[in-house]
Amino acid sequence: MKINVSKCHGTENHFLIFHSNEKKVHSKKTILSIIDQNQSERVDGVLILSDELNVDFKMDYYNNDGSWETMCANGARCAVLYMQNQIKQNKEMIFKAGDGIHQAVIINENYVSLQMNTPKYCSKIISLLGIQGRHVDSGATHFVIEYPDITDQDVRKLGAQIRYDKIFS
């Protein structure tokens, strides 16, 4: 199966993106194969856009490990620009993601205004790795901490440790 994939980025998140109504492209094996075949510097996720009744499109977001996630705001902004450039010519769009319906307005060729769901605290304080934080759902699952004066290197190292900690399995 040949898939024409575009590369895009939003706020330093790098994505592969394509439009397909084929269900088989949603398998973990296919997602990982697409990432492997298109790997350049880095890929944070894959956006599969498809047709959906009553909205301009549906967006499925997959992390770079092939796992599905309900929403990615940076990816969604890229998806809206992709759809406007490739398929639809609308400057205002409504799309469906795993967390529900979203509205977007294209400000210009580089900026998209995106309506998000209100974030919700989903836990009390969680302690791990010498830090404390909370599970917050902003449409996608996040672990939010306060960490003053953190470096990019600390973010990468600590972020990976937090993401794969057994408490979140």
N, C-alpha and C positions, 0 to 999 in steps of 0.2 A: 504494500500500500504506500503510495507516494503522498506526502503531506507537504504543502507549501507553508513554511513557517517564517514568520517575521520576528525580528528581535526588537525589543523596546525597553525603555527604562523610565522609572518614575521615582524621583527622590532617592536615587542611588540603589533602587531595587531593579534587578535585571530580569526580564521575562522573555519567554518564547510565547508567541501568540498565533492562533490560527482559527479559522471558522470551519466547522464541520458539524453535520447532523448525524454522522455515523456514531453509533453507540460504542463500537469496538475501540475507538480511540481513547476511551476513558479508562482503559485497564492500566494498572500500575506498570505492567511490562511495557506497554506502548509508551507511556509517559517517560519512563526511564530511558527507553530507546531513543525517543525524540531528543531528550536532553543530551544523551551521549553523542548522537550524530551532529548536534548543533552547538556543542560546547565550544565557547571561545574563551573569554576571560572568566566569566562566571554566569550561572543561571540560578536565580533565586526561586523561580517558579514557572509554571506553564499555565497559560490562560486558554481554555477551549471555549469558544463562542459558538452559539448555535441559535437556531430559530426557535421562538417560543410564542405561543398565542398571547395576545393582549399586551405585549411589550415589544420593544424594539429588538431585544435579544436576551439570551440567557448566558451567564458567565459561570463557568466552573473553574475554580482555582485549585491547582495542585502544587504542593511544596516540591522542592527539588529532590526529596526522597520518595516522591510518587504518592504521598498521602494527600487526600482531599481535604480542603479547608473551606469553611463557609463563605469567607470573604477576604479580600485583600484590597484595601483602599487605593494603594499605589497602582496595583494591577488594574483595578477598575477604571481609573483615569486613563490608563493606556488603552484599555479595551474600548472605551468610548471614542477616543481619537482614531483607533484602528477601524472601528465600525463606520465612523464618519468618512474616513478616507477611502476605505475599501468597498463598502457595501451600501450604507445609507448616506444620505447627504444632509441629514438633520443636524442642527446645532443643539437641539434639546432632545434628550433621550430618556426613556424609562427602561430599566433592565432588571432582570431577576438574578439574584445570587443565592447562595445557600442560606443566607440569613434573611431573605425577603426581597422586597421591591425597593429600588433606589432610583432617584432622579439625578440627572446630570445635565450641565449646561457647558458647552464649549465656549470659553472666553476668547481664545485665539489658538493658533496652531500648536502652542506649547502649554496651555493652561485649561484645566477643566475644573469646574465647581461641582462638587459631589455631595449629595445629601446622604448622611450616614444615620444609622440607628443610634439612639442614645446608649452610651456604654453602661454596663451594669456590673456592680461588684458581685462576684459569684462565690466568694469565700471570706472567711475571717482571715486574720494574719496567718501566713504560712512561713515557717522558718526552715531554711535549708542553706547549706554552704556558708554559714555565718552571716546571712542576710535575711531580711524579712520583706515580704511583699504580699500581694493579693492576686488571685485569679480575677481578671477583668474580661468581660465579653464585650467587644466593640463591634461585633459582627463576626469577628474571628477571636479565637482564644489567645489571651496574652497573660503573661505574668509580669506585674508592674511593681517596680521597686524604686526607692529613692536612693541614689548612689552619687554623692557629690564628687566632682572632679574625676570622673571616670575617663579613661583613655580609650581610643579605638581598639587597642590591643586587649584591654580588660573586657570591653564589650564582647569581642569575638570569643575570648576564652570563657568568660563567665556565662555568656549567652548559650554557648554549646553545653556547658555543664548543667545549666538550669533546664534547658530543653530536654535533655536526655536523662534527667534525674528520675529515679524510680517513683518518686511521689506523683509524677505526672503520667505514669504509664497506664 
